[in-house]
Amino acid sequence: MDDHSTLICRVSGLGEMSVLVKKGDDLRKDQLIMGVMKILGRLLEENGLRNLFQCYACLSTSEDEGLIEIVPNSITIGDVYNDANSIAASAMNEEISACWLFLFSL
């Protein structure tokens, strides 16, 4: 079972940051991916390209606990996935309804 808590941290020189305290998730990969994305972003900028990555702080404190920065006004990948599934299911239902109406109108 996943346990999540929110913590507000005040970091000297950076202001306040909301942090999600997670238990039950292995955040080591998340931390690695964020590091890679930061490097890719710097490479893009160094080559005159726009860096559109929105990186967030992620710290794995053990193999099943860690901290993740909460980014205000953001959309999670889970939200995008759920919206895409809803749109696909709706389109499929419309297609099935159209086929049903066609078949039973013959």
C-alpha positions in Angstrom: 0.0 0.0 0.0 1.3 3.4 -1.0 1.5 6.1 1.7 1.8 9.7 0.6 2.1 12.9 2.6 2.7 16.5 1.6 5.4 18.6 3.2 6.3 22.3 2.6 10.0 23.1 2.8 11.6 26.5 3.0 15.0 26.4 1.2 17.4 29.2 1.8 17.7 31.4 -1.3 15.0 29.4 -3.2 11.9 30.1 -1.2 9.2 27.5 -0.5 8.8 24.2 -2.2 5.9 21.7 -1.8 7.2 18.1 -1.5 5.4 14.8 -1.8 6.7 12.2 0.7 6.2 8.8 -0.9 6.4 5.4 0.6 5.9 2.2 -1.4 7.4 3.5 -4.6 11.0 3.0 -5.8 12.1 6.5 -6.9 15.6 5.6 -7.9 14.7 5.5 -11.6 12.7 8.7 -11.3 15.8 10.4 -9.8 18.0 9.0 -12.6 15.6 10.1 -15.4 15.4 13.6 -13.9 19.2 13.9 -13.9 19.3 12.7 -17.6 16.6 15.2 -18.6 18.5 18.1 -16.9 21.6 17.1 -18.9 19.6 16.9 -22.1 18.1 20.3 -21.4 21.5 21.8 -20.9 22.7 20.2 -24.2 19.7 21.6 -26.1 20.4 25.1 -24.7 24.1 25.0 -25.4 23.2 24.2 -29.1 20.8 27.1 -29.4 17.6 25.0 -29.1 14.7 25.6 -26.8 14.6 23.5 -23.6 10.9 22.7 -23.0 11.6 20.1 -20.3 10.0 20.8 -16.9 12.2 19.0 -14.4 11.3 18.5 -10.8 13.3 17.6 -7.8 13.3 13.9 -6.9 15.2 12.3 -4.1 15.2 8.6 -3.4 15.9 8.0 0.3 15.6 4.2 0.2 14.4 1.5 -2.2 10.8 2.2 -1.4 10.7 5.8 0.0 11.6 9.3 -1.3 10.6 12.9 -1.9 9.2 14.4 -5.1 8.7 18.2 -5.7 5.1 19.1 -6.4 5.0 21.3 -9.5 2.1 23.7 -9.4 -0.3 23.8 -12.4 1.2 20.6 -13.9 -0.5 17.6 -15.6 0.8 14.2 -14.7 1.5 11.5 -17.2 -1.2 9.5 -15.5 -3.7 12.3 -16.2 -2.7 12.4 -19.9 -3.0 8.6 -20.1 -6.4 8.5 -18.5 -7.7 11.3 -20.8 -6.4 9.5 -23.8 -8.1 6.3 -22.7 -11.4 8.2 -22.1 -11.2 9.7 -25.6 -10.4 6.3 -27.2 -13.2 4.6 -25.3 -15.6 7.3 -26.3 -14.6 7.1 -29.9 -14.9 3.3 -29.8 -18.4 3.5 -28.3 -19.5 6.0 -31.0 -18.0 3.6 -33.7 -19.8 0.6 -32.2 -23.1 2.5 -31.9 -22.8 3.6 -35.6 -22.1 0.0 -36.7 -25.0 -1.3 -34.6 -27.4 1.2 -36.1 -26.2 0.4 -39.6 -26.5 -3.4 -39.1 -30.0 -3.2 -37.6 -31.3 -0.7 -40.1 -30.8 -3.3 -43.0 
